[in-house]
Amino acid sequence: MKAQRRLSLGALSLMALASLSHAGPQHEPTAPPATLAEAERELSGLERRLGDGDQRLGKLTAEIALRDRRSTARARAYVRMARAGLLPVAGGFDALIDHAMKLEGVRRSLASDLSALTQLRHDHRALVGARDKLAARRAVVAAQRDALAQAQQLIAEADERRRAFDAAFVERRPSSGVAVYGAGITVRDAAPDPAGFAGQKGRLPFPLAGRVEATPARRKSASGPGVELRAPAGTAVRAVFGGRVAFSARYGDYGRIVILDHGDGYFTVSGNLGAVDVKVGDELSSGARLGTVGDEGAGAMLYFEVRHGSDTLDPKAWLGVG
């Protein structure tokens, strides 16, 4: 019966060690999870294995406490019996032999308990070490999961911003009253200028007051050229024609931009802004302040485009400098 008991204790320890051994270096994944789903799956598996390990550690701790109490009781019994053996034993030599045999039996049981207790404590330390490695791996995977989730959110936001930027160059019907970027804002369309934006070609005012240095330039997503107008940072940027703010945000190599929808499919883009004073849906008159000239690291300037639909038109012909 005692042998079976020792076997069951050994089996318990081995099962617990086996369940946690995958947390060791020889089984620990070296590559971080490639996707958020992979990280979630691995994290879920780690949580499950940690829960199982905690249960088995609890059982092992209880077994150690039981063995410790039993060993203490047997040790005290052994001491009492050993002291009794030094006194005259009634019954003569046979009684003395019987006492000695019982004392030896207690000694062997005590030795067995102490050996089992030593093994159980060794297994407990091993289980605690394996669990610590598993917990460390969980912390790493949790951090990787959070990083992947943040990256996924940033990608989604960038995609949304790109779609909003592209959609800004689609003329909105007056009846729609829907802002392209900035959901939930209702726009009241202003009365259109009889001449229209097309009638401003060759005499469109500059968006900056005073003397500016104009340099042809082009951004990656543009189908044609724009112009960089160099002026001191903080210079006011004005609307060159009345229209509705279709987009107002930071976008790619444009920096902070404002896109004005002037009707009939015409748009102007003012980029590299330092500050923005308008929001999507605002109805602006010609000369209204959009923001200020900014500096994204290449010097203070305003980047300006004229578009018809998604086509980028040469701004020189519109500003009367071509």
Helices and strands as residue ranges (DSSP letters): H 2-20, G 21-23, H 36-84, H 92-167, G 197-200, E 213-217, E 226-230, E 236-238, E 243-251, G 252-254, E 255-263, E 266-276, E 283-284, E 289-293, E 301-308, E 311-313, H 315-319
